[in-house]
């Protein structure tokens, strides 16, 4: 007969093992780290984290797992079975752990607390991701371009910029997208749905970022750029943006472009710059087919769809408006005739710095922009884009008077 537990009244088959649930005894210790376990089987599963061993294989897709329970849970993705049901709502899950985490959405329980700040989380995975915002750790690295990410999901999304994979397809027009979020945003162009309404005016937006941008620029005091750089007098909306900017004055520019010798503070800055040479445009608008080399250029473009243009800087001469002070400053030179950028070789002057850089190449013969299809090289990115149309057959400019 099984012995009855004096603490809880249960009659466990293994009395010694059961008593450890009351005493907290964990006699099985991992030799590779400090973790301890109450059962030898739990230690055996844990050790596979260090060894990478995955002895359990799925018969359908041959994916491998470190434990039999993980394999059983995975197998339900093929069968569609969801045996674990919530008593509060219609939610069902293929694993008991997922159900347990779901139940916390009803109870509000967040048992996993951050030791650095006061934030708490429903599961250890969310806590681990959050801790990286404090440590700056980015353990997931792209094998193709060395970009590092703090989350594996971010890396999976990034890899699609290399593979071109777009697994999410619109049922209405068959357009495909790299993320489910982009698909949902696109679907609203068919339905006209705008879920996000401003509480201060009658404007509505199809996505949360559009509403946030609208509130920041139109209704909050944060529009005032009160944080000024001591070295160049540039102003910023918040202190964190000023800190990021300050690094450009103090940090060594150790990332050098092999095509034009320009240097950058970070590898990411170099990666963005290289797109000017290659013509790569990995950021695609989910509402139309336009592509961009930088994500901030895409964000600016998206406002042409949402109506959030924010042209708040007005020219006092012709009343034309611009989204930023720098664009307004450049425009004003068209009225004043000012050309502050002078060529050191021939003393020719230019209105814009970019025009001076392009002009300089007429003296050096440098042609940093190369075509991936043939040997053509150009002194300017615009020249390369024009040339690429000889390969694609694209003819974007149309006559309003005839079919040319």
N, C-alpha and C positions, 0 to 999 in steps of 0.2 A: 504493500500500500504506500502511495506517495506521502511524504511528510508534509504536514500543514505548516504554513508560514505564520509565525506569531505576530508579524507586523501587519500583514494585509489579509490573512485568512486564506490565501490561495494554496492549492496543492500542486506545485510545479513538478514536472517530470524530472528536471535536473535542479535539485534544491540548492546546491552550492552556486550554480550559475545564477539562479533567481535572486539569491541573497545579495549579489553584487549590485542589483538595481536599487537596493536600499542603502548599502554601505558605500557605494561609489567606487569600490575597489576595481582597479584596472591593471591586472598583473602582466598583460602582454604589451611590451614596449617595442616601438620601431627602432631599429639600430641606425637608421639613416636620418631620423629627425626625432623630436621629443614627444611625439604623439603616443598615447597609451589607449588600450582597449580592454574591455571586459571579456571578450571572446577571441579565441585564436583565429576563428574564421574572419572576423572583422579586420584583424591585423593582416591576414593574408590578402584580403581585398585591397587594403590600404597600400601595401608594399608594391602592388602593381602600378601605382601612381609613379613610383620611383623607377621601376624597371621598364615601364611601358608595355608590359605583357598584356595581351588581349586574347585570352584563350577561347572566348565564346563568339561564334560566327553565325551571322544571319543566313538562313538557307535561301532567301529570296534575292538579296542584293549583295551578300558577302561582306557586309560591313562587320567589323569586329568590336567586341566590348570586353571590359575588364571584369564584369560581374554578370552572373546569370540573370539577376533582376533587371539590369539595364538592357540586356538582350530581350527579355520578355516584354518590357515596356516598349522597346523599339519595334518589335514584331507587330504590335497593334497599329503602327502607322501603315502597315500593309493590309491588315484585316479590317481596319476602321473600327475595331472594338474599343469601347470606352466604358469599362465596367464600374468605374467609380463615380457615383452621382452625388451632387450637392443637395442637402435637405432644405436649403433656403431658396434655391432658384433652379433653373433648368440646366445649369452647367454640368457637363460630364467630362471625365478625363480618362486617359489611358494609363495613368499611374497614380498611386496613392499619395505620393509626395506632391504632385501637381495639385491634387484636390486639397491637400492640407494647406498649401500656399494660397489657393483660391479662397478657402474659408476665412482667411485673415482679411479679405476684402469686406466681409460681413461683420467680423468682430472688431476690425480696426487695429488688431494686434500687430505690432512691429517689434519683435523680440531682439533684433540684431542691431545694436547701437554702435555708432562710430565713436572711437576713443579720442578723436581729434576735435570734432564739433558735436553738436547736440542732435544730429540727424539720426533717425532710426529707419530700419528697412524690414520688409516682410520676409526676405530670404537672404542667405549668406552670399549668393551670387551678386545681388544688387549691392550689398555692402562692399564686396571686393571691388566692384566697378567704381563705387563712390570713393573708396580709399585712394584710388589712383589719381583722383582730382587733387588730393593733398600731396602725394608723393611725386606726381608727374611721370610715373612709370608707364611705359608703352611697350608691353612685352610682345605684341603681335607685329611682325615685320614682313613687308612685301618682298618676295624673292626676286621681283622684276625691277623695282625702282628704289628699294630700301626705305620706303615710307613706313613709319611706325605708327601703330594705333593702340589705344588703351583698351579696346574691346575687340573680340574676335569677329563680332557682327560687322563692325566698321571695316575690318580688313576684307571680309567677304564682299561687301559692297564695293570697296575700292578695287578689288581684283577684276570686277566687271568692267572697269574703265580700260583694262588691258585686253580682256577676252571679248568685249563687246556683247556679252551675254545679257539678254533682256527677257527674263522668264515670265514677266507679268503682261498679259495682253488684254486690251480693251475689247469688250464684247460688241461694241457699237461700230467702231471703225478699224479694229484689228491692229491699232498701233501698239507697239510693245515698249516696256519700260524695265529699268534695272531694279526698281524697288516697288513694293506694294503701295507705299506712301505716294510715290509719283503717279501711279496708276489711279489711285483714289482722287488725287487732285485733278488729274486729267478728266476723269469721268464727270466732274462737276462742270466742265465746259459743255457737255452734252445736256446735263440736267439744269444748268443755270443755278444750281444750289449754292447758297452763301450762308454757311452755318455760323460764322463768327461776326456778331454785331457789336459795334461800338456803343458803350453805355452813355457816352457824352454827346454823340451826334447820331444822325440816322444812317451812317455808312455801314455797309456790310462787306464781308470778305470771304473768299472761298477757303482760305487757310489761316491758321493761327498766326503765322509769321507776318502775314499782311496786316492783321489787326494790331499785333504788337508794334510793328514799324509805324503804323498810323498813330497809335497812342503816344509813342515816344516823340514823334516829330510834331504832332498837332496839339496835344493836350497836356503835356508835362513840361515842367521847368527844366528838364534835362536837355532841352534844345540849346540851352546856353552853354557855349564851350568855355567853361571857367578854369580848366586845368591847362596851364601854359608851360611849354618847354623853355627852360632857362637858356638853352643854347641856340635855338633857332626861332623861338617865339611862336611856334605852331601851337594851336589850341585844340583841346580834346573834350569830349562830352563827359568822360569819367577818368578817375585816377588810374585804373588798370590800363586803359588805352594809352595814357601818358607814359606809364612805366614801360609798356611794350615798345613805344616809339623811342624812348630814351636809350634803349639798347643799341639802336642804330648809330648813336654817337660814340658809345663806349666799347662795344664788342668788336673784336677783330673779324674782318671779312675773310674767312678762310675757305669759302666755297667758290672756286673759280671756274668760269665757263671756258671750255676748251676751244670754243669756236670764235669768241670775240674778246677773251681775257677780262670780261667784267666780273667783279667779285661780289659775293653776297654773305650776309650774316648767317643764314641758315641754308640747309640743304633743300628745304621746301621752297625758299626764295629762288634758288638756282633752278629747281625743277620747273617753276612757273616761267622763269626767263627762257629756258630751253624750248618751251612751246612756241616762242617767237621765231625760233630757227626752224623747228620741225613742222609748224603749222597745226600741231595737235590741238584739238578743242574738245576736252573730255566732258565739259559741263553742258548738258542739253536741256533746252526748255521743254517742260512736260506739256505745254499748251500749244506749241508750234514746233517747227523743225530746226530752229536756230540753235547753233552751238557756240560755246565761248571757251576761251583759254583759261579764264579765272572765274571762281565762283561768285566774287563780288560783281563782276560784269553781268553774270546771269541774274543776280538779285536785282540789279538796276533794270535789266531788260524786263523782268517779270512785272515791274510796275506799269509797263505799257499795256499789260493785260488787265491789271487790277484797277488802273486809274490813279494809283498812288505815285504820281510823278514828283511831287514836292519841289517844284521849281520856285524856290523862295528868294533867290538872289537876283535882283532886277537891275539891268543896265540903266543908268540915269540918262543916257544919250538916246537910245532907241527903244527902251522899255522891254527888251527881250529878257527872258528869265532863264536862269540856270540852276541846276541842282546843288552846286557847290561854289564856294568862294574862288577856288582855283580856276574853275571853268569861266567864271565871270571875269577874273583878272586877265586871263588869256584873251577873252573876247574884247575887252576894253582896248587892247592894243590895236584892234582893227580900226578903231576910231582915232587913236592918238598917233598911229604909225610907228610906235615904239618897237625897236628891234634890239633887245638887250643882249642877244647871244651872237658873239663875233667869232669868225673862223680865224685861227692863229696863222694859217697859211696864206690866205688871200684877202683877209680882212672883210669878207662879205658878212653881212649881219642878217639875223633871222628873228622872227617873232617868237618862235617856239624852240625849246631846247632839242626836241626830237628832230626838228628840221635841220638843226646844226649837226647833230650826230649823223643823219643820213647824208648830208652834204660832205662831211669829213671823209666819207668813203670814196668820194670822187678823187680825192688826193691820194689815199692809201691803196685804192684798188680793191679794198676788202669787200667780199660778198659773202656775208655770214649765213644767208638764208638759202639752204639747198633743197632741191626737189628730190623726193623719195622715189620718183618714177624714172627720172633721167638725170643727166649730168648738169642740168641748168642750175645756175646760182644767181642770186640777186643781192643788191645792196640794201634793199628794203623788204620788209615783210609784205607790204602792199604789192610790190612787184612779183613776189613769189605767189601770192594769192591769185593774181591775174594770170600768171603762167599756168597754175594748177588747173585752170578751166580748160586749157588746151587738151588736158588728159580726160577730164570729167565730162566735157562737152557742155558744161553749164553756161547758160546765157542769161544772166540775171537782169539785164537792162533792156527794157522794152519801149518801143516807139508808140506814143499815144495816137499818132496820125495814120500809121499803117501797120502791117504785120511783121515789120522788121524787128 
